[in-house]
Amino acid sequence: MARAAALTGTGLGEAELRDPELEIDIGQEFRIIENILTTTGDEPGMGLLAGFSLHLPMLGSLGIALGACATVREMVELWARYAELSFAYCRFGLADAGERVSVTLDPAAVPPHLRRFAIEHDLAAVRTIQRELLSWDVLVHGLELSLPYAPVYEAVGLLLGIAAIDFDRPVSTLHLDAADLRRPMPQANSTLCRQYERHCAELVARRRGRAGLAGQVRALLRRHGRAVDQAAIAADLHMSVRTLRRRLAEQGTSFRELSSEATGLLAEELLATGFTVDTVAARLGYTSVSAFTTAFRDWKGQTPGRYSQHQRRRL
């Protein structure tokens, strides 16, 4: 697949991929994944292949902090806390249940048609990183997957050392041995861990600072998941509509532009999920299907009907 084709619709050029200072946002990354899956075929296991390509040195400061943790439990908690600095897509959660510890993977922030890829990717990536940090495998007593059965999962389950997999579960969950998590890390170093955890915290703060108000508005628009007016978003941010307009203008954007962007992404998700064009137009507040079709063509360069047909062919 040509790089230019993978970058379609992201606003990125091939030359920018060679810039070590470049950071792409998650929306651009999701678009790249979508472009690749459209070309290669979105088959079960594609996310696993991508996850196996993630290695510890790629995590930078986070990787050093993980390796310097005192115990395996501390390492797992640090990963969950700073997962946004890794290449993970899901949110991670930990819960104790006697001598078991449950690690959940929540893909709610991922577009619905990419969630299988995200879950597969994160499972493979977590296991790969764990094996590069430790000289033993953390025992996985079972895996509950919020995905339907596919033969590839059995083979990969053996490769990852997972004894049992249950499919079509409400939440994807790894069940670990609590005693394993109490074991010391082989290269524990409290000073180094604190130093690089501080660096991780600074990186997160800088990234969120760069996102600024526009990033907060985008997040609120995604959270509402429906048409919402500027006054409601201003109220969520504890500011007046006038202040919201002024500060967005200072960042070179407007509420209209951000709302249009969010609406376009939601339209894609609804169509990919199987909703009809008429239903999506109504849910997004359009007065007519033709008005929605015109707007969608501006976003994607094709009609919503054609986009929906293409998504169905991929399933």
Disulfide bonds with the S-S distance in Angstrom:
none
